[in-house]
Amino acid sequence: MGSGIITTHGVDPLVAWQTRVHWFRDAAITAAITTLLSGSVLVSEDGVLEVSWLPMAEPDSGYLFLRRPGGLTAEIVLRAVGSSDLVTHDRRDSRPAPDRWQSLAPDGSTRWELFNCVTHRLRALRS
Amino acid sequence: MTTAEYGPVPVSRIKEEAGAIFHALESQQRVLVSRHGRVVAAIEPASPERHADSLIAFALASNETTVRELSATEIGQGSPSEAVRSAAAGRPALVTRGGKVYGVLGASRMGESLADVDRSEDMLAEFEREHPDASFDDFAAASDEVAAGGPARRVAAHEDWAGTLVDALLVRGLEYKRRHDVARAAETFERAISRFGSDPDDGVRIKVARTKVELARIYAEEEHPAGDPMRLADEAIQTLDSNSMR
């Protein structure tokens, strides 16, 4: 389980974005955001819950999309940081992003586990 | 991101979501396309600033220009993975349905910096403080607003889009006329008038008026049996007169 996930103000994003997370009226998306930002493993599957990454110009930064087709999409902007840059028990370096957060499960699905990163924004897309 | 988005849609699901994708493009949303968990391409609503050359080349449809096209029919017939691969490699394609250009499939853009993101997050946080009882729709609207730079920018985008399409159809019609293919020229002008004849934007209305003048000229010169050049000319005069009074 990952740790060292904080906002730009240094607080737990699930606390900072508590109201916003619950504005998503889609229980599956709310659960996915909570799972991911708490450092637990989230499984991505096309047509069910799709997780994808779009890099930004700044290194190790990008948009992480959590999407339920026919439902809603949450966009979280993330920046990977080294463990020495944070007060964290997780000694893993999350760079380069998103490779260190992403792994293939034996059944072919993709697993996402966040650790040592700064969350910059959470917003909704109407997909 | 600099505008409202739809998706990301995995390449494997573009066919299933084709209807929603075209609806999103009509609503001026950028459609993101992903493969294996990475956003690899985007379909942007066509805009004159970014896609003028492609639109005009498509409108002219000459043998000298080869503009790649991904039609709704092709999407419905199978996976558009080859077109997406090409777009990601820098070879864009126009996304069309019924002969109309809805968007341009190209490499995904990364226009926003982290500083931009932080500014927009501050705006969302302020919205959250001021509207703690907001609904999801309010939140989604605020998210769109923050990303798109406000409603004025979106209205401007529609005007640019409609104006450029009328321009493109006008160029295509004039080119058919130059080639003495009068029937196709008339058909192209009629299409522009039919689609944009009731557009409320002044700039678009003036372009439609010019198209009506060109169509009226063809009807008059060809003594078209069903055409009514006088009515078209009167409508164009009325539009231009009313605009000059403002």
Interface residues (C-beta under 8 A of the other chain):
Chain A: T8 T19 R20 W23 F24 R25 S44 D46 G47 E50 V51 S52 W53 L54 P55 M56 A57 E58 S61 Y63 F65 R67 P69 L72 T73 E75 V77 R79 Q102 T110 H120 R121 L122 R123 A124 L125 R126 S127
Chain B: M1 A4 E5 Y6 G7 P8 V9 P10 S12 R13 E16 E17 A20 A24 L32 S34 H36 G37 R38 V39 S108 M110 E112 S113 L114 V117 D118 S120 E121 L124 E128 P132 A134 S135 F136 F139 A140 S143 D144 V146 A147
